[in-house]
Amino acid sequence: MRANFERGGGHEEEEEDDLRLPDGWDMQVAPNGRTFFIDHRTKTTTWTDPRTGVAARLPVRGKTDDEIGALPPGWEQRVHVDGRVFFIDHNRRRTQWEDPRFENENIAGPAVPYSRDYKRKVEYLRSRLPKPNSNSGKCDMVVHRDTLFEDSYRHIMDKKDYDLRNKLWIEFFGETGLDYGGVTREWFFLLSHQIFNPYYGLFEYSATDNYTLQINPHSEACNPEHLSYFHFIGRIIGMAIYHGKLLDAFFIRPFYKMMLGKKITLFDMESVDNAYYNSLIYVKDNDPADLELTFSLDDSIFGETQNVELIPGGANVAVTEENKEEYIEAVISWRFVNRIEKQMNQILKGVQEVVPSNLLRLFDANELELLMCGLQKIDVKDWKANTIYKGGYGPSSQVVHNFWKCILSFDNEMRARVLQFVSGTSRVPMNGFRELYGSNGLQKFTIERWGSADMLPRAHTCFNRLDLPPYTTFKELKSKLLTAIENSEIFSGVD
């Protein structure tokens, strides 16, 4: 027995020697999973194993080991020799690059748990909201469709704040029917279309963007009673949150941050006013002495230019290397806060009459957008069809394939958060992703190769661009993408 054991041991040592690579050789795995070999002496790489003389094979994936659900019956997924994933339809004896699961609009795969737990925050909000006044009955209104804005304004402003928490009972004049929720939803939808319509002068579209809104700093010139209307709008926002209804409008990121009492930063400006953002970045990164700037700027009001001082006597205070940070802060405050402070205070007053501000502060700016405005059904196929690639990536790149596989594995909420991370809003234009806007006009969703695999993805909301490092696996990409999204409020991954 001992002799046999010794012979066996010697055989094992012999096998280990056979498995060792020759001196100067190294073995690594390519992004497509195929093993390759490096000869450091000649500085060359090869697929052929120097120990066996046989080329390493590509890994063949099964038909059901995909994390986004099984392929349709009769389909198979394989990897081309150049590393690209392709699909075989055995039913029709065809091959294609496009994943057939994109044709199924209902597929979502296993929902990815949202670590910030937005749903739990909403549940907590609902459990802590002030209860309706049991003695004051319903919050009922009869409104005319052709005078919906004014009728609603009159009714809402005539009511006590506690009445606004009672069960809503809306009737459209001359229309029979009972409101068991559908009429109220329609009322919120139609009313939000009107009160946020730039035609009325209370809000305006941001920059060249035609679907996100900001408060019109010159609203008083359009409506002398504008502050009362902003108070009304605040009540409507509060009622929508309280009663679990949605508004059909989307706002710039600084609007949500102001509602939460959070500081607006320079990076919040990029997606709103790219030209201004770039000019401030230049001031930040260079000595501004030669620019001859002062703590004042020009503002255009209905075509008439006025000089505005950012601090008392600012027209006579030069911007220098020593005070340029103060200047940048002053410009940001003027652009997003000072000009609309009265209007925003009235909105906050109205919201807080219905929903306590401390409950809203549970949410971050992105979550508040979801709470107020909800989600559209995001068409991943349309999204993918209207995406462009840069930096060496293409539609069939393995990293790109893994990105879209990741998007398919997300539920609609997380897809919206990805879109929000990259574009600044979860809002999809009326005619789909082909009309996605950046700061300088139409700008399709873009994925660009950037950095190394040990880095997190970063976003440029101004250009709707995702800088995506060349991660080698699906799991790594998903993990890094989620980390970037979850920490976008606190790390410099968004500009």
Secondary structure, DSSP 8 states (H G I E B T S, - for coil): -HHHHHHHHHHHHHHHHHHS--TTEEEEE-TTS-EEEEETTTTEEESB-TTTS-B-------SS--TT----TTEEEEE-TTS-EEEEETTTTEEESS-GGGG-TT---S----TT-HHHHHHHHHHHS----TTS--EEEEE-GGGHHHHHHHHHHHS-GGGGGS-EEEEETT-----SSHHHHHHHHHHHHHHT-GGGSSEEE-TT-SS-EEE-TTHHHH-TTHHHHHHHHHHHHHHHHHHT---S--B-HHHHHHHTT----GGGGTTT-HHHHHHHHHHHHS-GGGGT-BSEEEEEETTEEEEEESSTTGGG-B--TTTHHHHHHHHHHHHHTGGGHHHHHHHHHHHHTTS-HHHHTTS-HHHHHHHHH------HHHHHHTEEEETT--TT-HHHHHHHHHHHHS-HHHHHHHHHHHHS-S---TT-GGG-EETTEE--EEEEE-S-TTS--EEETTTTEEEE---SSHHHHHHHHHHHHHTTTTSTTB-
